[in-house]
Amino acid sequence: MIIRKATEADLPEMLKLYEIARQFMRENGNPTQWGDDYPKVEVLKNDMAAGRSYAVTDDAGKDLIATFCFYVGIEPVYNKIEQGKWLNDAPYGVIHRITTAGKNKGLGAEILDWCLDQCGNVRIDTHRDNHPMQKVLEKRGYQYCGVIQWEDGTDRIAFQKVKFSENT
């Protein structure tokens, strides 16, 4: 697996991966998280322009097998969390829009681990109906922290993992 910054040349393949993900979500009881057209091309281009979009290729660097958004910084919707609290107030990384081709078992976990290696403190959210993602997060040691609300008014459940405690 090779993780690199995504470019506009990756967009057609990225869009195919997101369609695979939307179909998987529909088939697994989560038809509303990404609906029929999320993420839009503009969102992906904005991620690229901000240096937040990543492409994951096979070891040969040929086939795009996953994509995601990752950055270290403030996610404004994470400023208010209900029914719980974040593990800490330290600077954190944010993961959004993970998708894979569904052919490489464990790839989502590898992406989560890579992101954690970048900063040691990561936050992520997902839809209540996205049970496959919740299972991956729990297996990788992410802790449920509460509920956040997106700008569109939809709730998401929030998780966080800290690689090193303040005492180590």
DAWODA-V588703 format. One record per pair of residues at least 4 apart in sequence whose ideal C-beta (glycine too) atoms are under 6 Angstrom apart, sorted by the first residue. I is the first residue (numbers start at 1). GAP is how many residues later the second one is. D is the distance in Angstrom with one decimal. If there is no record, write none. Layout:
BEGIN
i=I gap=GAP d=D
i=I gap=GAP d=D
END
This chain:
BEGIN
i=1 gap=55 d=5.8
i=2 gap=55 d=4.7
i=2 gap=59 d=5.3
i=3 gap=51 d=5.6
i=3 gap=53 d=5.3
i=3 gap=111 d=5.8
i=4 gap=51 d=5.7
i=6 gap=4 d=4.7
i=6 gap=42 d=5.6
i=6 gap=47 d=3.9
i=6 gap=48 d=5.8
i=6 gap=49 d=4.1
i=10 gap=4 d=5.3
i=10 gap=45 d=4.9
i=13 gap=51 d=4.1
i=14 gap=53 d=4.9
i=17 gap=50 d=5.7
i=17 gap=82 d=4.8
i=17 gap=84 d=5.9
i=18 gap=81 d=5.5
i=20 gap=82 d=6.0
i=21 gap=78 d=4.0
i=22 gap=12 d=5.1
i=25 gap=5 d=4.1
i=25 gap=8 d=5.8
i=26 gap=5 d=4.6
i=29 gap=100 d=5.6
i=30 gap=97 d=5.9
i=30 gap=99 d=3.9
i=30 gap=100 d=5.0
i=33 gap=94 d=3.8
i=33 gap=97 d=5.8
i=34 gap=4 d=4.1
i=39 gap=4 d=4.1
i=39 gap=5 d=5.7
i=39 gap=58 d=5.7
i=47 gap=5 d=4.5
i=47 gap=6 d=3.8
i=47 gap=22 d=4.9
i=48 gap=5 d=4.4
i=52 gap=17 d=5.0
i=52 gap=19 d=4.4
i=53 gap=16 d=5.8
i=54 gap=14 d=5.4
i=54 gap=16 d=6.0
i=55 gap=9 d=5.6
i=55 gap=12 d=5.5
i=56 gap=9 d=5.5
i=56 gap=10 d=3.7
i=57 gap=4 d=4.9
i=57 gap=7 d=5.7
i=58 gap=4 d=6.0
i=58 gap=5 d=4.7
i=58 gap=7 d=5.8
i=65 gap=36 d=5.0
i=65 gap=39 d=5.6
i=66 gap=34 d=4.1
i=66 gap=41 d=5.4
i=67 gap=32 d=5.9
i=68 gap=29 d=5.8
i=68 gap=30 d=4.3
i=68 gap=43 d=5.7
i=69 gap=27 d=4.2
i=69 gap=28 d=4.8
i=70 gap=25 d=5.4
i=70 gap=45 d=5.1
i=71 gap=23 d=5.7
i=72 gap=21 d=4.8
i=72 gap=47 d=5.0
i=75 gap=19 d=4.6
i=77 gap=71 d=5.3
i=77 gap=73 d=5.7
i=78 gap=45 d=5.9
i=78 gap=70 d=5.8
i=81 gap=65 d=4.3
i=81 gap=67 d=5.5
i=82 gap=64 d=5.7
i=82 gap=65 d=4.9
i=83 gap=63 d=4.7
i=83 gap=64 d=4.9
i=84 gap=61 d=4.9
i=84 gap=62 d=2.7
i=86 gap=59 d=5.3
i=86 gap=74 d=5.7
i=87 gap=73 d=4.7
i=87 gap=75 d=5.6
i=90 gap=31 d=5.4
i=92 gap=29 d=4.5
i=92 gap=31 d=5.1
i=93 gap=22 d=5.6
i=93 gap=25 d=5.9
i=93 gap=26 d=4.3
i=93 gap=29 d=4.5
i=94 gap=29 d=5.7
i=95 gap=20 d=5.2
i=95 gap=29 d=4.4
i=98 gap=10 d=5.9
i=98 gap=13 d=5.8
i=100 gap=7 d=4.7
i=108 gap=28 d=4.9
i=109 gap=27 d=5.7
i=109 gap=31 d=5.4
i=112 gap=28 d=4.9
i=115 gap=7 d=5.4
i=116 gap=6 d=5.1
i=116 gap=45 d=6.0
i=116 gap=47 d=5.3
i=120 gap=43 d=3.9
i=120 gap=44 d=5.6
i=121 gap=41 d=5.1
i=122 gap=39 d=5.4
i=123 gap=37 d=4.8
i=124 gap=35 d=5.4
i=125 gap=23 d=5.6
i=125 gap=31 d=3.9
i=125 gap=33 d=4.6
i=126 gap=4 d=4.5
i=126 gap=7 d=4.5
i=128 gap=29 d=5.8
i=137 gap=5 d=3.9
i=137 gap=22 d=4.9
i=141 gap=20 d=5.5
i=142 gap=17 d=4.0
i=142 gap=19 d=4.5
i=143 gap=17 d=6.0
i=144 gap=15 d=5.8
i=145 gap=13 d=4.8
i=145 gap=15 d=5.1
i=146 gap=12 d=5.5
i=147 gap=8 d=5.2
i=147 gap=10 d=5.9
i=148 gap=8 d=5.4
i=148 gap=10 d=4.9
i=149 gap=6 d=5.5
i=150 gap=4 d=5.1
i=164 gap=4 d=4.8
END
